[in-house]
Amino acid sequence: MHAANPFRSGLETDRIPAPCVFVIFGASGDLSRRKLLPALYNLAVSRLLPPGMSIVGVSLREMGDEQYRATMHDAVAEFSRRKPIDEAVWDDFASRLFYESGKFEDPGTFARLRERLEQIDAASGTRGNRLYYLAVPPSTFAVINDNLAKAGLVAAPDDATRYTRIVVEKPFGRDLASANELNQSLHRVFDERQIFRIDHYLGKETVQNLVALRFGNAIFEPLWNRNHIDHVQITVAEDIGVEARGKFYEEAGATRDIVQNHLLQLLMVTAMEPPVAFKADEVRDEKVKVLRALKPIRGEDVARYTVRGQYGPGNFGGQPVLGYRQEANVSPASRVETFVAMKLEVDNWRFAGVPIYVRAGKRLAKRVTEISVHFKSVPHALLAQEGPLEPDVLVVRIQPDEGIGLRFVAKVPGPTMTLRPVTMDFRYGSTFGGSGPEAYERLILDAMLGDPTLFARADEVTAAWRFVTPILEGWARTPEVEPAAYAAGTWGPSAAFELLERDGRAWRRL
């Protein structure tokens, strides 16, 4: 049997998934073009798709199978990590790629889909196995779920002859109430065991390697606690603006877009306890415990421990760039945050008293996602020299230049005891070579295998929103307070730096 284990090397697996039909709702959208079809094609190149597996795209746009295949050929050629496209692999892949047009609220769309799926089952031996991928806004989840059920396209979770699974994209709700509503909507049709809530950050190799670093090496885990760690920093920085997503960002903001999901996922992996086994529920149990242990930020604490920012005009790469309020589909008086910084505390035995500083934002100085663990200073200045010794820092780089670095103090060659920080650096590209699997490849394969380890469970989503919602409500109670302005191409507003300076600390230079 395949073990649910985040330590899997690349996409190596000891079994191929059972044949199935992969149905993409929203098949003509950007996510399908940029991520889903390239990921499926790359799995085909790696020979990890089961024989007979077929893909059916469902979307409003009118087109036939051949037009859809031609459109997706161009998308894969542009966005696949493997270039150029292997035409022989593509021809076989495209022969099992189909398209159905129709409205999601129209039962006739699902009647036609059922007929198409039955034809594929008969021709390709897919045995009634279905994996539905909702690459659509959450507002359409309920109508799709209900129409799938009415059309008889959902098997019972205990059906031994076939399976039905559904993958849903973020954002999963806007707050605690809406997330609970979405969960209830899904659970009307699907059992929790059939639901795979995807966050592509958990598919990234470096995020999983943080688990391996902590629990696979005896030198780190004994130090991973309040006795040795001074503080932790987590940064999710993007150098681009909202680009064509102004309408979405006006509704979401950086907190809903990045903090509630991606950033909290990184926090959970950083702070979780060792699970009793690397099985789905055991791993996810420990992640949820981290969220439940987060010290609440509500009331007056919202202003004290959180910072909101919004980028204004600036320069990037020597070129002038627009401010957020000048972007398309953005209100000229918008108070939506494009940057967030927070001081968090995990109030448990391991991390009590250890501040965790997090920040995420758009139009920052560079694109980088990293976790840095800052250890305490030496207790006694045995090797005294001018100025204090810099504490040791362990850095996990999620993107770009994925890898792990350890900064510590060493002696400079020479007759005197002169000390200087040095870095031991491990980079995935130079160590393992080549282009590794992208996050969507791993996660799609896991969904086909029925392995939910790297997907969010309902109680995890609820716990994340239970922490974030009071912060959003705190900001909403003071509408007169605008997000602090920062120039595009910088590291955010001054208040984000003051958040650490009050504690005698500073953001790590990136």
C-alpha positions, -999 to +999 in steps of 0.1 A: +000+000+000+010+036-006+019+053+027+008+089+031+042+104+037+054+140+030+089+126+027+082+111-007+110+119-031+098+140-060+067+122-074+080+087-069+052+064-057+048+027-052+015+026-070-003+043-099-037+056-092-068+037-103-082+048-137-106+077-133-121+106-152-107+140-140-135+166-145-125+203-144-153+228-138-139+261-150-119+244-177-114+274-199-101+297-171-067+309-161-060+283-134-067+254-159-045+269-186-016+279-163-016+251-137-040+222-141-035+211-177+003+216-176+004+196-143-016+167-158+006+167-189+037+166-168+023+136-149+017+119-182+053+126-192+064+110-159+042+080-166+022+086-134-012+087-149-032+055-150-040+038-183-072+050-197-075+081-174-094+108-192-100+145-186-133+164-192-134+201-191-167+218-183-172+255-188-196+281-202-175+289-233-187+272-264-162+249-281-158+213-291-132+187-282-108+196-310-108+233-303-103+226-266-074+203-273-057+229-295-062+256-269-047+235-242-018+224-264-008+261-266-013+265-229+009+235-220+035+246-245+037+280-227+033+270-191+047+235-186+080+232-168+091+207-195+099+224-228+095+219-256+063+199-255+067+162-264+043+158-293+041+121-290+031+123-253+007+151-261-011+132-289-018+103-265-028+128-237-050+148-260-069+117-273-083+114-237-091+152-234-127+162-239-149+192-234-185+200-225-200+235-226-229+246-205-241+267-175-234+252-140-269+261-129-285+242-158-293+205-150-290+198-187-252+204-185-249+176-159-272+153-179-248+157-209-218+153-186-232+121-172-237+107-208-201+117-217-187+100-186-206+068-192-192+067-228-157+072-214-162+045-188-172+020-216-144+030-239-115+035-214-123+013-184-124+042-159-148+021-138-170+050-126-142+067-107-146+105-107-123+133-095-141+167-098-119+198-096-137+231-089-115+257-106-144+282-101-154+309-075-167+296-042-201+312-050-207+284-076-197+254-053-232+248-040-250+247-074-223+224-088-225+201-058-263+199-059-264+193-097-238+166-094-259+148-068-292+152-088-275+138-119-264+107-099-227+116-104-216+112-068-208+077-054-212+069-017-180+072+003-181+035+012-188+023-023-161-004-028-166-005-066-158+032-075-148+065-059-159+101-061-137+129-049-139+166-051-110+192-051-119+228-041-096+258-045-091+287-022-104+312-011-125+289+011-148+315+025-144+351+035-148+347+072-158+321+098-195+322+090-190+319+052-165+291+056-189+271+078-216+277+052-193+263+024-185+233+045-221+226+051-228+230+014-201+205+005-212+181+033-248+179+019-234+160-010-199+147-001-185+130+030-154+147+045-133+118+033-142+128-003-133+165+000-098+177-009-093+215-001-062+225-019-035+249-009-006+247-034+019+259-008+017+225+008+028+209-024+060+228-026+091+207-020+107+230+005+076+232+027+076+194+030+113+194+035+108+215+066+090+185+081+119+163+070+144+188+085+127+189+118+117+153+123+143+135+103+174+151+119+184+147+156+204+179+156+174+202+150+144+189+169+159+191+204+165+229+198+131+236+183+115+251+214+113+282+236+145+273+254+166+279+223+145+299+198+143+337+203+118+343+176+105+332+141+099+352+110+077+342+081+077+363+049+055+358+018+065+387-005+055+393-041+071+419-063+041+421-086+010+442-080-026+429-083-023+432-121-056+420-137-071+409-103-082+443-091-119+432-087-109+401-068-085+420-045-111+446-037-132+418-022-103+398-007-073+418+004-040+403+014-053+388+046-079+366+028-057+360-002-025+350+015-025+351+054-055+329+061-043+301+039-007+301+026+010+319+056-009+300+083+000+268+065+037+277+068+032+285+105+015+252+111+043+232+096+069+253+115+052+249+149+035+215+148+044+186+171+057+153+157+027+132+146+025+097+159+027+085+123+029+101+089-007+094+080-033+119+069-053+124+101-023+122+124-005+149+105-035+171+102-044+167+139-011+183+148-015+211+124-050+220+138-035+220+173-012+249+163-041+270+151-061+263+183-031+273+203-027+307+186-032+335+211-063+354+199-059+389+185-091+408+191-103+442+204-076+466+212-049+440+204-057+443+167-042+477+165-013+467+187-002+434+170-012+439+134-003+463+106-021+470+073-005+486+043-014+496+008+012+502-020+013+535-037+032+545-068+068+537-069+096+522-090+105+486-097+134+475-119+140+511-128+105+516-141+076+536-126+047+514-114+012+523-104-001+524-069-029+501-059-056+528-062-046+534-098-049+497-108-078+486-130-111+478-112-099+493-079-117+521-062-097+554-061-106+556-024-100+519-016-089+509+019-082+473+010-048+461+024-022+448+000+003+442+029-002+427+063+023+422+092+014+405+125+030+395+158+017+360+167+022+337+196+015+300+198+004+295+234+016+260+241+044+243+260+069+243+231+065+279+219+051+299+248+067+333+248+083+330+214+070+357+191+063+347+155+064+377+132+047+373+098+043+395+068+028+392+034+023+417+006+022+428-030+046+452-048+074+445-023+111+448-031+115+412-043+096+380-047+106+357-018+089+333+006+110+321+035+108+310+071+137+320+094+142+306+129+163+330+150+181+313+179+189+329+212+223+346+217+251+328+235+245+332+273+281+343+281+305+364+260+334+340+263+348+350+230+344+388+235+351+411+206+337+445+195+300+444+194+276+415+203+278+382+184+250+377+159+227+349+168+224+318+147+196+317+121+181+288+102+165+298+069+141+277+049+136+293+014+103+283-001+107+304-033+127+312-054+160+294-051+145+268-029+168+255-002+180+257+034+207+279+049+222+280+084+240+311+096+264+307+125+296+324+138+331+312+128+366+325+134+383+345+106+417+330+097+445+349+114+463+354+147+434+371+165+400+357+177+380+377+151+345+363+145+322+366+116+289+351+106+291+325+078+264+305+060+261+268+051+238+267+021+218+239+005+200+245-028+177+221-044+187+229-079+224+224-075+221+193-052+194+173-070+196+189-104+169+194-129+134+208-126+115+192-098+077+186-098+055+216-093+031+218-064+000+211-085+016+179-099+021+164-065-013+175-052-033+163-082-015+129-079-023+127-042-060+135-049-061+107-074-044+084-049-069+094-023-041+107+000-054+138+019-023+145+040-014+177+022-050+190+020-069+210+045-095+193+067-128+211+076-117+217+112-084+232+100-103+257+078-126+265+107-098+270+131-079+293+107-109+315+102-117+315+139-083+332+144-084+356+114-121+367+116-117+388+148-088+407+131-109+415+101-137+426+123-113+448+143-103+466+112-139+469+100-148+487+133-123+515+125-131+523+088-116+558+093-082+542+098-066+537+063-040+511+056-005+527+060+009+537+026+042+523+013+059+529-020+059+501-045+093+484-046+099+488-008+094+464+021+062+478+033+051+506+057+073+519+085+047+505+110+058+470+100+093+477+111+082+493+143+063+462+151+096+444+157+116+474+169+093+477+199+107+443+209+143+451+201+143+430+169+144+437+132+132+420+100+158+398+084+174+415+054+163+396+023 
